[in-house]
Amino acid sequence: MSHSAASTHVPLARTVVCSPHFDDAVLNCWSVLDRDASCAVVNVFTGAPGFTSWGDRRNGAPSSAAQMQQRALEDREALAVAGKTAINLGMLEVQYRVRNNPLLHAGPLQLLSAALKQMPLLRSAVVRLPFVRPMLYATPAPEAEQIAEAIVQAVPGASIFCVPAGIGGHRDHLLVRQAGAVLASRGLTVRLYADLPYAVIHGWPLWISAPEGERATDRASALWARHLQALRPQMGEPIEHARVVRLTLGERARKAEAVRRYTTQVATIDAEFSRGGLDQDSAFAHEVYWDLQPATRDTSQPSGQVRLGA
């Protein structure tokens, strides 16, 4: 595990934005980055595998290592808009934990994978099957306790941690959410943030974009409710307990400028996960946060593990 690009403000940072990938802090917590001069950013999954993944080959990258170097450069440029740098933990994201086996990228399996992406709950159930994971993954996912410990070691003294809510069901986001549950169980303040681009695949829920309208019957609200269901014991009712931050026009402009600096990523994530939603001016109008209350420890889990809907 490697640590790099530490901000000079990190030792004094009270708030940490925990970003699963290079772009998540900018996409989801711009109000924190822009308003808090001393907050720190920790990027979790920033390592490169010893092979070139199918996805990177498809996108024309010379190698996965080169692709991650470019993404790290883009992240530095994007965070610089807010006057921030990041600490990179060097763990492997899910696409780099899979086996480098051409059969896994054959046409029928790719079609199956694409279909399962549209059904995240079924996909999550399939990949949990004991005989599936060894076939798919060469590197096991890090444990939530391992991620949590790496974060607190990277920014000692911090007391507030922003982690993804897991809207969209991305495996890496769920892992960092679980790490947030571990931190909450230690008595630290943990805030969940709504995950872009997945959260706006149907636009913002009406209770955010039009507070006087229907509060839970639109498609976006239904999507959020499905993915946040497991969190209700720790966050309460998502609508009632959400803290909606409305970005100023200046903040929206700076956020859009920062997002545009992720040149190798933004077009793909917009097309695949938000169906063009990030091109809408309203996409950066809001950010949504919830306070996470400590969950009861599951005594069937190893020491330090907290089960929270992953």
Buried (B, 14 or more C-beta within 10 A) or exposed (E): EEEEBBBEBBEEBBBBBBBBBBBBBBBBBBBBBBEBEBBBBBBBBBBBBEBBBBBBBEEEBEBBBEBBEBBBBBBBBBBEBBEBBBBBBBBBBBBBBBBBEEEBBEEEEEEEEEEBBEEBEEBBEBBEEEEEBEEBBBBEBBBBBBBBBBBBEBBEEBEBBBBBBBBBBBBBBBBBBBBBBBBBBEEBBBBBBBBBBBBBBBBBBBBBBEEEEEBBEBEBBEBBBEBBEBBEEBBBEBBEEBEBBEBEEEBBEBBBEBBEBBEBBBEEBBEEBBBEBBEEEEBBBBBBBBBBBBBEBEEEEEEBBBBBBB
